[in-house]
């Protein structure tokens, strides 16, 4: 009788390339940039500097995405 292993196999890797939605649709990146910038400004105004910095970092990510998408065109 064959003994089965109790170890689980690692999940298979998906071979599809990772899609970068914000790079494919610059208007979405711009909308998200504006949204996170507004959220950051609101939090800064309310005095929550930690939340504001978090939102500023998100806004910066989308700003870089917009510049990257612009450089490719």
PyMOL Python script that loads the backbone (N, CA, C, O; Angstrom):
from pymol import cmd

cmd.read_pdbstr("""\
ATOM      1  N   UNK A   1       0.831  -1.182   0.000  1.00  0.00           N
ATOM      2  CA  UNK A   1       0.000   0.000   0.000  1.00  0.00           C
ATOM      3  C   UNK A   1       0.880   1.252   0.000  1.00  0.00           C
ATOM      4  O   UNK A   1       1.881   1.334   0.712  1.00  0.00           O
ATOM      5  N   UNK A   2       0.477   2.215  -0.815  1.00  0.00           N
ATOM      6  CA  UNK A   2       1.264   3.426  -0.966  1.00  0.00           C
ATOM      7  C   UNK A   2       0.875   4.440   0.103  1.00  0.00           C
ATOM      8  O   UNK A   2      -0.307   4.688   0.343  1.00  0.00           O
ATOM      9  N   UNK A   3       1.869   5.009   0.728  1.00  0.00           N
ATOM     10  CA  UNK A   3       1.630   5.998   1.777  1.00  0.00           C
ATOM     11  C   UNK A   3       1.532   7.390   1.154  1.00  0.00           C
ATOM     12  O   UNK A   3       2.407   7.774   0.379  1.00  0.00           O
ATOM     13  N   UNK A   4       0.516   8.129   1.467  1.00  0.00           N
ATOM     14  CA  UNK A   4       0.353   9.471   0.910  1.00  0.00           C
ATOM     15  C   UNK A   4       0.999  10.489   1.830  1.00  0.00           C
ATOM     16  O   UNK A   4       1.007  10.341   3.052  1.00  0.00           O
ATOM     17  N   UNK A   5       1.529  11.503   1.221  1.00  0.00           N
ATOM     18  CA  UNK A   5       2.185  12.559   1.979  1.00  0.00           C
ATOM     19  C   UNK A   5       1.137  13.479   2.593  1.00  0.00           C
ATOM     20  O   UNK A   5       0.099  13.753   1.991  1.00  0.00           O
ATOM     21  N   UNK A   6       1.425  13.941   3.781  1.00  0.00           N
ATOM     22  CA  UNK A   6       0.511  14.871   4.442  1.00  0.00           C
ATOM     23  C   UNK A   6       0.865  16.315   4.115  1.00  0.00           C
ATOM     24  O   UNK A   6       0.135  17.241   4.470  1.00  0.00           O
ATOM     25  N   UNK A   7       1.996  16.498   3.434  1.00  0.00           N
ATOM     26  CA  UNK A   7       2.381  17.863   3.068  1.00  0.00           C
ATOM     27  C   UNK A   7       1.539  18.335   1.894  1.00  0.00           C
ATOM     28  O   UNK A   7       1.235  17.574   0.975  1.00  0.00           O
ATOM     29  N   UNK A   8       1.178  19.588   1.946  1.00  0.00           N
ATOM     30  CA  UNK A   8       0.403  20.161   0.845  1.00  0.00           C
ATOM     31  C   UNK A   8       1.346  20.692  -0.208  1.00  0.00           C
ATOM     32  O   UNK A   8       2.427  21.192   0.103  1.00  0.00           O
ATOM     33  N   UNK A   9       0.938  20.584  -1.434  1.00  0.00           N
ATOM     34  CA  UNK A   9       1.725  21.136  -2.528  1.00  0.00           C
ATOM     35  C   UNK A   9       1.562  22.645  -2.582  1.00  0.00           C
ATOM     36  O   UNK A   9       0.524  23.194  -2.212  1.00  0.00           O
ATOM     37  N   UNK A  10       2.595  23.287  -3.043  1.00  0.00           N
ATOM     38  CA  UNK A  10       2.525  24.734  -3.236  1.00  0.00           C
ATOM     39  C   UNK A  10       1.558  25.021  -4.376  1.00  0.00           C
ATOM     40  O   UNK A  10       1.506  24.258  -5.341  1.00  0.00           O
ATOM     41  N   UNK A  11       0.798  26.095  -4.288  1.00  0.00           N
ATOM     42  CA  UNK A  11      -0.128  26.410  -5.384  1.00  0.00           C
ATOM     43  C   UNK A  11       0.649  26.696  -6.665  1.00  0.00           C
ATOM     44  O   UNK A  11       1.764  27.218  -6.629  1.00  0.00           O
ATOM     45  N   UNK A  12       0.053  26.352  -7.776  1.00  0.00           N
ATOM     46  CA  UNK A  12       0.692  26.601  -9.071  1.00  0.00           C
ATOM     47  C   UNK A  12       0.743  28.086  -9.352  1.00  0.00           C
ATOM     48  O   UNK A  12      -0.168  28.844  -9.019  1.00  0.00           O
ATOM     49  N   UNK A  13       1.823  28.467  -9.967  1.00  0.00           N
ATOM     50  CA  UNK A  13       1.965  29.863 -10.359  1.00  0.00           C
ATOM     51  C   UNK A  13       1.172  30.106 -11.632  1.00  0.00           C
ATOM     52  O   UNK A  13       1.158  29.275 -12.540  1.00  0.00           O
ATOM     53  N   UNK A  14       0.536  31.217 -11.683  1.00  0.00           N
ATOM     54  CA  UNK A  14      -0.197  31.597 -12.882  1.00  0.00           C
ATOM     55  C   UNK A  14       0.788  32.233 -13.852  1.00  0.00           C
ATOM     56  O   UNK A  14       1.474  33.190 -13.495  1.00  0.00           O
ATOM     57  N   UNK A  15       0.865  31.726 -15.049  1.00  0.00           N
ATOM     58  CA  UNK A  15       1.845  32.210 -16.018  1.00  0.00           C
ATOM     59  C   UNK A  15       1.389  33.436 -16.804  1.00  0.00           C
ATOM     60  O   UNK A  15       2.118  33.918 -17.671  1.00  0.00           O
ATOM     61  N   UNK A  16       0.220  33.932 -16.519  1.00  0.00           N
ATOM     62  CA  UNK A  16      -0.239  35.138 -17.209  1.00  0.00           C
ATOM     63  C   UNK A  16       0.530  36.347 -16.694  1.00  0.00           C
ATOM     64  O   UNK A  16       0.831  36.420 -15.503  1.00  0.00           O
ATOM     65  N   UNK A  17       0.850  37.285 -17.557  1.00  0.00           N
ATOM     66  CA  UNK A  17       1.583  38.472 -17.097  1.00  0.00           C
ATOM     67  C   UNK A  17       0.706  39.329 -16.199  1.00  0.00           C
ATOM     68  O   UNK A  17      -0.516  39.367 -16.341  1.00  0.00           O
ATOM     69  N   UNK A  18       1.355  40.007 -15.280  1.00  0.00           N
ATOM     70  CA  UNK A  18       0.648  40.895 -14.360  1.00  0.00           C
ATOM     71  C   UNK A  18       0.180  42.132 -15.130  1.00  0.00           C
ATOM     72  O   UNK A  18       0.967  42.791 -15.809  1.00  0.00           O
ATOM     73  N   UNK A  19      -1.088  42.426 -15.014  1.00  0.00           N
ATOM     74  CA  UNK A  19      -1.634  43.593 -15.723  1.00  0.00           C
ATOM     75  C   UNK A  19      -1.579  44.798 -14.808  1.00  0.00           C
ATOM     76  O   UNK A  19      -1.942  44.728 -13.633  1.00  0.00           O
ATOM     77  N   UNK A  20      -1.131  45.875 -15.354  1.00  0.00           N
ATOM     78  CA  UNK A  20      -1.075  47.127 -14.603  1.00  0.00           C
ATOM     79  C   UNK A  20      -2.193  48.017 -15.112  1.00  0.00           C
ATOM     80  O   UNK A  20      -2.026  48.733 -16.099  1.00  0.00           O
ATOM     81  N   UNK A  21      -3.326  47.972 -14.441  1.00  0.00           N
ATOM     82  CA  UNK A  21      -4.510  48.676 -14.925  1.00  0.00           C
ATOM     83  C   UNK A  21      -4.299  50.179 -14.986  1.00  0.00           C
ATOM     84  O   UNK A  21      -4.756  50.829 -15.926  1.00  0.00           O
ATOM     85  N   UNK A  22      -3.613  50.738 -13.997  1.00  0.00           N
ATOM     86  CA  UNK A  22      -3.441  52.183 -14.005  1.00  0.00           C
ATOM     87  C   UNK A  22      -2.524  52.634 -15.127  1.00  0.00           C
ATOM     88  O   UNK A  22      -2.644  53.765 -15.599  1.00  0.00           O
ATOM     89  N   UNK A  23      -1.610  51.778 -15.566  1.00  0.00           N
ATOM     90  CA  UNK A  23      -0.744  52.148 -16.686  1.00  0.00           C
ATOM     91  C   UNK A  23      -1.494  52.044 -18.010  1.00  0.00           C
ATOM     92  O   UNK A  23      -1.188  52.765 -18.960  1.00  0.00           O
ATOM     93  N   UNK A  24      -2.459  51.161 -18.071  1.00  0.00           N
ATOM     94  CA  UNK A  24      -3.218  50.989 -19.305  1.00  0.00           C
ATOM     95  C   UNK A  24      -4.295  52.047 -19.468  1.00  0.00           C
ATOM     96  O   UNK A  24      -4.724  52.322 -20.589  1.00  0.00           O
ATOM     97  N   UNK A  25      -4.729  52.630 -18.397  1.00  0.00           N
ATOM     98  CA  UNK A  25      -5.783  53.637 -18.462  1.00  0.00           C
ATOM     99  C   UNK A  25      -5.333  54.878 -17.680  1.00  0.00           C
ATOM    100  O   UNK A  25      -5.641  55.003 -16.494  1.00  0.00           O
ATOM    101  N   UNK A  26      -4.609  55.793 -18.333  1.00  0.00           N
ATOM    102  CA  UNK A  26      -4.078  56.964 -17.618  1.00  0.00           C
ATOM    103  C   UNK A  26      -5.147  57.810 -16.948  1.00  0.00           C
ATOM    104  O   UNK A  26      -4.879  58.450 -15.931  1.00  0.00           O
ATOM    105  N   UNK A  27      -6.357  57.824 -17.501  1.00  0.00           N
ATOM    106  CA  UNK A  27      -7.401  58.621 -16.860  1.00  0.00           C
ATOM    107  C   UNK A  27      -7.760  58.058 -15.490  1.00  0.00           C
ATOM    108  O   UNK A  27      -8.133  58.814 -14.593  1.00  0.00           O
ATOM    109  N   UNK A  28      -7.653  56.744 -15.316  1.00  0.00           N
ATOM    110  CA  UNK A  28      -7.901  56.147 -14.000  1.00  0.00           C
ATOM    111  C   UNK A  28      -6.801  56.540 -13.029  1.00  0.00           C
ATOM    112  O   UNK A  28      -7.076  56.815 -11.861  1.00  0.00           O
ATOM    113  N   UNK A  29      -5.563  56.568 -13.497  1.00  0.00           N
ATOM    114  CA  UNK A  29      -4.446  56.962 -12.639  1.00  0.00           C
ATOM    115  C   UNK A  29      -4.615  58.421 -12.211  1.00  0.00           C
ATOM    116  O   UNK A  29      -4.355  58.774 -11.060  1.00  0.00           O
ATOM    117  N   UNK A  30      -5.046  59.249 -13.136  1.00  0.00           N
ATOM    118  CA  UNK A  30      -5.241  60.663 -12.792  1.00  0.00           C
ATOM    119  C   UNK A  30      -6.379  60.827 -11.791  1.00  0.00           C
ATOM    120  O   UNK A  30      -6.273  61.602 -10.841  1.00  0.00           O
ATOM    121  N   UNK A  31      -7.457  60.099 -12.009  1.00  0.00           N
ATOM    122  CA  UNK A  31      -8.592  60.158 -11.076  1.00  0.00           C
ATOM    123  C   UNK A  31      -8.179  59.683  -9.685  1.00  0.00           C
ATOM    124  O   UNK A  31      -8.539  60.301  -8.683  1.00  0.00           O
ATOM    125  N   UNK A  32      -7.425  58.587  -9.624  1.00  0.00           N
ATOM    126  CA  UNK A  32      -6.984  58.066  -8.329  1.00  0.00           C
ATOM    127  C   UNK A  32      -5.998  59.012  -7.662  1.00  0.00           C
ATOM    128  O   UNK A  32      -6.030  59.190  -6.444  1.00  0.00           O
ATOM    129  N   UNK A  33      -5.126  59.616  -8.455  1.00  0.00           N
ATOM    130  CA  UNK A  33      -4.191  60.596  -7.906  1.00  0.00           C
ATOM    131  C   UNK A  33      -4.950  61.744  -7.241  1.00  0.00           C
ATOM    132  O   UNK A  33      -4.650  62.122  -6.108  1.00  0.00           O
ATOM    133  N   UNK A  34      -5.927  62.289  -7.947  1.00  0.00           N
ATOM    134  CA  UNK A  34      -6.703  63.404  -7.404  1.00  0.00           C
ATOM    135  C   UNK A  34      -7.488  62.988  -6.164  1.00  0.00           C
ATOM    136  O   UNK A  34      -7.615  63.755  -5.210  1.00  0.00           O
ATOM    137  N   UNK A  35      -8.012  61.769  -6.190  1.00  0.00           N
ATOM    138  CA  UNK A  35      -8.789  61.277  -5.053  1.00  0.00           C
ATOM    139  C   UNK A  35      -7.907  61.150  -3.806  1.00  0.00           C
ATOM    140  O   UNK A  35      -8.273  61.621  -2.730  1.00  0.00           O
ATOM    141  N   UNK A  36      -6.738  60.507  -3.960  1.00  0.00           N
ATOM    142  CA  UNK A  36      -5.857  60.319  -2.805  1.00  0.00           C
ATOM    143  C   UNK A  36      -5.254  61.627  -2.329  1.00  0.00           C
ATOM    144  O   UNK A  36      -5.023  61.805  -1.133  1.00  0.00           O
ATOM    145  N   UNK A  37      -4.997  62.541  -3.248  1.00  0.00           N
ATOM    146  CA  UNK A  37      -4.492  63.848  -2.847  1.00  0.00           C
ATOM    147  C   UNK A  37      -5.533  64.592  -2.009  1.00  0.00           C
ATOM    148  O   UNK A  37      -5.194  65.200  -0.994  1.00  0.00           O
ATOM    149  N   UNK A  38      -6.786  64.546  -2.428  1.00  0.00           N
ATOM    150  CA  UNK A  38      -7.852  65.191  -1.664  1.00  0.00           C
ATOM    151  C   UNK A  38      -8.020  64.541  -0.288  1.00  0.00           C
ATOM    152  O   UNK A  38      -8.210  65.235   0.711  1.00  0.00           O
ATOM    153  N   UNK A  39      -7.949  63.218  -0.243  1.00  0.00           N
ATOM    154  CA  UNK A  39      -8.040  62.526   1.049  1.00  0.00           C
ATOM    155  C   UNK A  39      -6.882  62.917   1.959  1.00  0.00           C
ATOM    156  O   UNK A  39      -7.079  63.130   3.156  1.00  0.00           O
ATOM    157  N   UNK A  40      -5.682  63.013   1.405  1.00  0.00           N
ATOM    158  CA  UNK A  40      -4.515  63.398   2.197  1.00  0.00           C
ATOM    159  C   UNK A  40      -4.667  64.810   2.745  1.00  0.00           C
ATOM    160  O   UNK A  40      -4.359  65.068   3.908  1.00  0.00           O
ATOM    161  N   UNK A  41      -5.136  65.714   1.911  1.00  0.00           N
ATOM    162  CA  UNK A  41      -5.319  67.101   2.360  1.00  0.00           C
ATOM    163  C   UNK A  41      -6.378  67.193   3.445  1.00  0.00           C
ATOM    164  O   UNK A  41      -6.236  67.973   4.387  1.00  0.00           O
ATOM    165  N   UNK A  42      -7.443  66.398   3.320  1.00  0.00           N
ATOM    166  CA  UNK A  42      -8.495  66.406   4.335  1.00  0.00           C
ATOM    167  C   UNK A  42      -7.974  65.871   5.658  1.00  0.00           C
ATOM    168  O   UNK A  42      -8.273  66.424   6.717  1.00  0.00           O
ATOM    169  N   UNK A  43      -7.198  64.800   5.603  1.00  0.00           N
ATOM    170  CA  UNK A  43      -6.646  64.240   6.840  1.00  0.00           C
ATOM    171  C   UNK A  43      -5.643  65.196   7.479  1.00  0.00           C
ATOM    172  O   UNK A  43      -5.601  65.327   8.702  1.00  0.00           O
ATOM    173  N   UNK A  44      -4.839  65.858   6.659  1.00  0.00           N
ATOM    174  CA  UNK A  44      -3.890  66.831   7.191  1.00  0.00           C
ATOM    175  C   UNK A  44      -4.624  67.980   7.867  1.00  0.00           C
ATOM    176  O   UNK A  44      -4.203  68.469   8.916  1.00  0.00           O
ATOM    177  N   UNK A  45      -5.710  68.401   7.265  1.00  0.00           N
ATOM    178  CA  UNK A  45      -6.509  69.485   7.842  1.00  0.00           C
ATOM    179  C   UNK A  45      -7.133  69.058   9.173  1.00  0.00           C
ATOM    180  O   UNK A  45      -7.281  69.865  10.092  1.00  0.00           O
ATOM    181  N   UNK A  46      -7.500  67.759   9.260  1.00  0.00           N
ATOM    182  CA  UNK A  46      -8.082  67.239  10.502  1.00  0.00           C
ATOM    183  C   UNK A  46      -7.033  66.931  11.557  1.00  0.00           C
ATOM    184  O   UNK A  46      -7.375  66.617  12.697  1.00  0.00           O
ATOM    185  N   UNK A  47      -5.755  67.018  11.191  1.00  0.00           N
ATOM    186  CA  UNK A  47      -4.691  66.822  12.157  1.00  0.00           C
ATOM    187  C   UNK A  47      -4.136  65.413  12.229  1.00  0.00           C
ATOM    188  O   UNK A  47      -3.287  65.133  13.075  1.00  0.00           O
ATOM    189  N   UNK A  48      -4.587  64.528  11.374  1.00  0.00           N
ATOM    190  CA  UNK A  48      -4.088  63.151  11.390  1.00  0.00           C
ATOM    191  C   UNK A  48      -2.958  63.031  10.362  1.00  0.00           C
ATOM    192  O   UNK A  48      -3.190  62.694   9.201  1.00  0.00           O
ATOM    193  N   UNK A  49      -1.741  63.312  10.810  1.00  0.00           N
ATOM    194  CA  UNK A  49      -0.600  63.338   9.907  1.00  0.00           C
ATOM    195  C   UNK A  49      -0.218  61.946   9.395  1.00  0.00           C
ATOM    196  O   UNK A  49       0.302  61.820   8.287  1.00  0.00           O
ATOM    197  N   UNK A  50      -0.467  60.912  10.182  1.00  0.00           N
ATOM    198  CA  UNK A  50      -0.134  59.549   9.751  1.00  0.00           C
ATOM    199  C   UNK A  50      -1.039  59.126   8.598  1.00  0.00           C
ATOM    200  O   UNK A  50      -0.559  58.594   7.597  1.00  0.00           O
ATOM    201  N   UNK A  51      -2.330  59.356   8.730  1.00  0.00           N
ATOM    202  CA  UNK A  51      -3.261  59.017   7.651  1.00  0.00           C
ATOM    203  C   UNK A  51      -2.977  59.882   6.422  1.00  0.00           C
ATOM    204  O   UNK A  51      -3.055  59.408   5.289  1.00  0.00           O
ATOM    205  N   UNK A  52      -2.647  61.150   6.657  1.00  0.00           N
ATOM    206  CA  UNK A  52      -2.338  62.046   5.540  1.00  0.00           C
ATOM    207  C   UNK A  52      -1.127  61.538   4.768  1.00  0.00           C
ATOM    208  O   UNK A  52      -1.141  61.513   3.537  1.00  0.00           O
ATOM    209  N   UNK A  53      -0.082  61.135   5.482  1.00  0.00           N
ATOM    210  CA  UNK A  53       1.123  60.628   4.810  1.00  0.00           C
ATOM    211  C   UNK A  53       0.815  59.366   4.021  1.00  0.00           C
ATOM    212  O   UNK A  53       1.343  59.170   2.926  1.00  0.00           O
ATOM    213  N   UNK A  54      -0.030  58.518   4.569  1.00  0.00           N
ATOM    214  CA  UNK A  54      -0.424  57.301   3.857  1.00  0.00           C
ATOM    215  C   UNK A  54      -1.101  57.657   2.528  1.00  0.00           C
ATOM    216  O   UNK A  54      -0.778  57.088   1.486  1.00  0.00           O
ATOM    217  N   UNK A  55      -2.027  58.589   2.578  1.00  0.00           N
ATOM    218  CA  UNK A  55      -2.717  58.998   1.356  1.00  0.00           C
ATOM    219  C   UNK A  55      -1.777  59.721   0.389  1.00  0.00           C
ATOM    220  O   UNK A  55      -1.898  59.561  -0.826  1.00  0.00           O
ATOM    221  N   UNK A  56      -0.838  60.519   0.921  1.00  0.00           N
ATOM    222  CA  UNK A  56       0.137  61.172   0.050  1.00  0.00           C
ATOM    223  C   UNK A  56       0.992  60.141  -0.678  1.00  0.00           C
ATOM    224  O   UNK A  56       1.320  60.325  -1.850  1.00  0.00           O
ATOM    225  N   UNK A  57       1.352  59.064   0.001  1.00  0.00           N
ATOM    226  CA  UNK A  57       2.145  58.020  -0.641  1.00  0.00           C
ATOM    227  C   UNK A  57       1.352  57.334  -1.740  1.00  0.00           C
ATOM    228  O   UNK A  57       1.900  57.006  -2.792  1.00  0.00           O
ATOM    229  N   UNK A  58       0.059  57.114  -1.502  1.00  0.00           N
ATOM    230  CA  UNK A  58      -0.780  56.531  -2.547  1.00  0.00           C
ATOM    231  C   UNK A  58      -0.865  57.488  -3.743  1.00  0.00           C
ATOM    232  O   UNK A  58      -0.761  57.062  -4.893  1.00  0.00           O
ATOM    233  N   UNK A  59      -1.053  58.766  -3.467  1.00  0.00           N
ATOM    234  CA  UNK A  59      -1.134  59.761  -4.547  1.00  0.00           C
ATOM    235  C   UNK A  59       0.175  59.787  -5.333  1.00  0.00           C
ATOM    236  O   UNK A  59       0.160  59.879  -6.561  1.00  0.00           O
ATOM    237  N   UNK A  60       1.298  59.707  -4.638  1.00  0.00           N
ATOM    238  CA  UNK A  60       2.590  59.727  -5.316  1.00  0.00           C
ATOM    239  C   UNK A  60       2.753  58.514  -6.235  1.00  0.00           C
ATOM    240  O   UNK A  60       3.327  58.624  -7.318  1.00  0.00           O
ATOM    241  N   UNK A  61       2.254  57.377  -5.807  1.00  0.00           N
ATOM    242  CA  UNK A  61       2.304  56.178  -6.645  1.00  0.00           C
ATOM    243  C   UNK A  61       1.592  56.425  -7.977  1.00  0.00           C
ATOM    244  O   UNK A  61       2.122  56.100  -9.039  1.00  0.00           O
ATOM    245  N   UNK A  62       0.403  56.995  -7.915  1.00  0.00           N
ATOM    246  CA  UNK A  62      -0.351  57.247  -9.145  1.00  0.00           C
ATOM    247  C   UNK A  62       0.280  58.366  -9.967  1.00  0.00           C
ATOM    248  O   UNK A  62       0.179  58.355 -11.194  1.00  0.00           O
ATOM    249  N   UNK A  63       0.922  59.322  -9.322  1.00  0.00           N
ATOM    250  CA  UNK A  63       1.634  60.368 -10.056  1.00  0.00           C
ATOM    251  C   UNK A  63       2.784  59.746 -10.849  1.00  0.00           C
ATOM    252  O   UNK A  63       2.980  60.077 -12.018  1.00  0.00           O
ATOM    253  N   UNK A  64       3.546  58.847 -10.220  1.00  0.00           N
ATOM    254  CA  UNK A  64       4.624  58.159 -10.936  1.00  0.00           C
ATOM    255  C   UNK A  64       4.069  57.320 -12.077  1.00  0.00           C
ATOM    256  O   UNK A  64       4.673  57.244 -13.147  1.00  0.00           O
ATOM    257  N   UNK A  65       2.923  56.691 -11.855  1.00  0.00           N
ATOM    258  CA  UNK A  65       2.299  55.880 -12.909  1.00  0.00           C
ATOM    259  C   UNK A  65       1.917  56.730 -14.111  1.00  0.00           C
ATOM    260  O   UNK A  65       2.084  56.315 -15.258  1.00  0.00           O
ATOM    261  N   UNK A  66       1.403  57.921 -13.839  1.00  0.00           N
ATOM    262  CA  UNK A  66       1.037  58.822 -14.930  1.00  0.00           C
ATOM    263  C   UNK A  66       2.272  59.251 -15.713  1.00  0.00           C
ATOM    264  O   UNK A  66       2.243  59.295 -16.943  1.00  0.00           O
ATOM    265  N   UNK A  67       3.351  59.567 -15.014  1.00  0.00           N
ATOM    266  CA  UNK A  67       4.578  59.965 -15.700  1.00  0.00           C
ATOM    267  C   UNK A  67       5.157  58.812 -16.503  1.00  0.00           C
ATOM    268  O   UNK A  67       5.653  59.007 -17.613  1.00  0.00           O
ATOM    269  N   UNK A  68       5.095  57.624 -15.946  1.00  0.00           N
ATOM    270  CA  UNK A  68       5.588  56.438 -16.653  1.00  0.00           C
ATOM    271  C   UNK A  68       4.770  56.173 -17.916  1.00  0.00           C
ATOM    272  O   UNK A  68       5.327  55.864 -18.970  1.00  0.00           O
ATOM    273  N   UNK A  69       3.452  56.296 -17.805  1.00  0.00           N
ATOM    274  CA  UNK A  69       2.589  56.073 -18.966  1.00  0.00           C
ATOM    275  C   UNK A  69       2.838  57.150 -20.019  1.00  0.00           C
ATOM    276  O   UNK A  69       2.799  56.858 -21.215  1.00  0.00           O
ATOM    277  N   UNK A  70       3.090  58.369 -19.606  1.00  0.00           N
ATOM    278  CA  UNK A  70       3.367  59.456 -20.540  1.00  0.00           C
ATOM    279  C   UNK A  70       4.701  59.275 -21.243  1.00  0.00           C
ATOM    280  O   UNK A  70       4.850  59.659 -22.403  1.00  0.00           O
ATOM    281  N   UNK A  71       5.659  58.701 -20.558  1.00  0.00           N
ATOM    282  CA  UNK A  71       6.976  58.492 -21.160  1.00  0.00           C
ATOM    283  C   UNK A  71       6.939  57.385 -22.209  1.00  0.00           C
ATOM    284  O   UNK A  71       7.756  57.374 -23.130  1.00  0.00           O
ATOM    285  N   UNK A  72       6.001  56.462 -22.075  1.00  0.00           N
ATOM    286  CA  UNK A  72       5.891  55.352 -23.021  1.00  0.00           C
ATOM    287  C   UNK A  72       5.184  55.759 -24.310  1.00  0.00           C
ATOM    288  O   UNK A  72       5.329  55.093 -25.335  1.00  0.00           O
ATOM    289  N   UNK A  73       4.426  56.840 -24.263  1.00  0.00           N
ATOM    290  CA  UNK A  73       3.669  57.214 -25.471  1.00  0.00           C
ATOM    291  C   UNK A  73       4.444  58.185 -26.321  1.00  0.00           C
ATOM    292  O   UNK A  73       3.962  58.606 -27.372  1.00  0.00           O
TER     293      UNK A  73
END
""", "prot")
cmd.dss("prot")
cmd.show_as("cartoon", "prot")
cmd.util.cbc("prot")
cmd.orient("prot")
